Amino acid sequence: MKIIPADLDDARVVALLEIHHETARASVPICSAHALDVSGLRAPGISIWAAWDDDTLLALGALRTLDAHHGEVKSMHTAQAQRGKGAGSAILAHIIATARDRGMSRLSLETGATDYFEPARALYRRHGFNGCAPFGDHVPDRNSVFMTRRL
């Protein structure tokens, strides 16, 4: 597996992001959906990576800089056929290491509160994330779970 910056012009990357965007938004009310589409991931302050096995796209994940010391995990998604094989964990570990290398001392995320998102919440807990209050521009929302960890 290799993890490299994601090419947002690669049709395979765009297709996986569209699946992520559609499934995340279908699992919560639209007012509670925070998944970024391709144009949102092109914004300044966002870095996105792809995990590949040869020509097979395994997973995607992004880091949004909130400030010099605080980052946000965005757009984590593992291809359905690759789930449970370590690609999501590898992308998350890469994001954590990059945030640390950039001098961040805290990394946070928002994910859904429904059963659909339980595998994601379990992944985040395994990587040291715990529940927290809303952060950045997020507001309290019964459909969201906010998590954070110190780096």
C-alpha positions in Angstrom: 0.0 0.0 0.0 1.2 3.5 -0.8 -0.3 6.7 0.5 0.2 9.8 -1.8 -1.5 13.1 -2.3 -4.9 12.5 -3.9 -5.4 13.8 -7.5 -8.8 15.4 -7.4 -8.8 15.2 -11.2 -8.5 11.4 -11.2 -11.9 9.9 -12.1 -11.3 7.0 -9.5 -10.7 9.5 -6.7 -13.7 11.6 -7.7 -15.9 8.5 -7.9 -14.9 7.4 -4.4 -15.5 10.9 -3.1 -18.9 10.9 -4.7 -19.8 7.7 -3.0 -18.6 9.1 0.3 -20.5 12.3 -0.2 -23.7 10.5 -1.2 -23.7 7.8 1.5 -22.8 10.2 4.3 -25.5 12.7 3.3 -28.0 9.8 2.9 -27.4 8.8 6.5 -28.2 12.1 8.2 -30.6 15.0 7.6 -29.1 17.4 5.0 -28.7 20.1 7.7 -26.4 17.7 9.6 -24.3 16.5 6.7 -20.7 17.9 6.8 -19.0 15.7 4.1 -17.1 17.8 1.6 -17.5 17.3 -2.1 -14.6 17.6 -4.6 -14.9 21.4 -4.8 -14.9 21.7 -1.0 -11.7 19.6 -0.8 -10.0 22.0 -3.2 -10.2 24.8 -0.6 -7.1 26.4 0.9 -5.9 24.7 4.1 -7.1 21.2 3.1 -4.7 18.3 2.1 -6.1 15.0 0.9 -4.4 11.7 0.5 -5.2 8.4 -1.3 -4.2 4.9 -0.3 -3.4 2.7 -3.3 -2.5 -0.9 -4.0 -1.1 -0.7 -7.5 -4.0 0.8 -9.5 -6.7 0.0 -6.9 -7.9 2.9 -4.8 -8.3 1.7 -1.2 -9.2 4.8 0.8 -9.1 8.6 1.1 -8.7 11.0 3.9 -8.1 14.7 4.4 -6.7 17.1 6.9 -8.2 20.6 7.3 -6.1 23.2 9.1 -8.3 25.0 11.6 -5.4 27.0 13.1 -1.6 26.5 13.6 -2.3 24.1 16.5 -5.6 22.4 15.5 -6.5 20.2 12.6 -9.7 18.5 11.5 -10.0 15.0 9.9 -12.2 15.3 6.8 -13.6 13.0 4.1 -12.4 9.7 5.5 -13.7 6.9 3.3 -12.6 3.4 2.6 -13.8 1.6 -0.6 -16.5 -0.9 0.4 -14.4 -3.9 -0.9 -11.4 -2.8 1.1 -13.1 -2.4 4.5 -11.5 -4.2 7.4 -8.2 -4.6 5.7 -6.3 -1.7 7.3 -6.5 1.0 4.6 -8.7 3.4 6.6 -6.4 2.9 9.6 -3.3 3.6 7.4 -4.9 6.8 6.0 -5.8 8.0 9.5 -2.3 7.2 10.9 -0.9 9.3 7.9 -3.2 12.2 8.8 -2.2 12.0 12.5 1.5 11.9 11.6 1.2 14.8 9.1 -0.7 17.0 11.7 2.0 16.3 14.2 4.7 17.1 11.6 3.0 20.4 10.9 3.2 21.3 14.6 -0.5 20.7 15.4 -1.2 19.7 19.0 -4.8 18.7 18.6 -6.8 16.8 15.9 -10.6 16.7 15.9 -13.3 15.4 13.7 -17.1 15.2 13.2 -18.9 12.1 12.2 -22.4 10.8 12.2 -24.3 9.6 15.3 -26.3 6.9 13.5 -25.4 3.2 13.5 -24.1 3.6 9.9 -21.2 5.5 11.3 -20.3 3.1 14.2 -17.4 1.5 12.2 -15.9 4.9 11.7 -16.3 5.9 15.4 -14.7 2.6 16.4 -11.8 3.3 14.1 -11.3 6.8 15.6 -11.5 5.4 19.1 -8.8 2.8 18.2 -6.6 5.7 17.2 -7.0 7.6 20.5 -10.0 9.9 19.7 -12.5 10.6 22.4 -15.8 12.5 22.6 -15.6 16.3 22.8 -17.7 19.4 22.4 -18.3 20.9 18.9 -15.2 22.7 17.6 -14.3 25.2 14.8 -17.5 26.2 13.0 -19.5 23.2 14.1 -22.5 23.6 16.4 -24.2 21.1 18.7 -26.2 18.6 16.6 -27.9 15.4 17.8 -26.9 13.8 14.5 -23.2 14.5 15.0 -20.5 13.0 17.2 -17.5 15.2 17.8 -14.1 13.6 18.7 -10.6 14.9 19.4 -7.2 13.7 20.5 -4.0 15.4 21.6 -1.0 14.8 19.4 
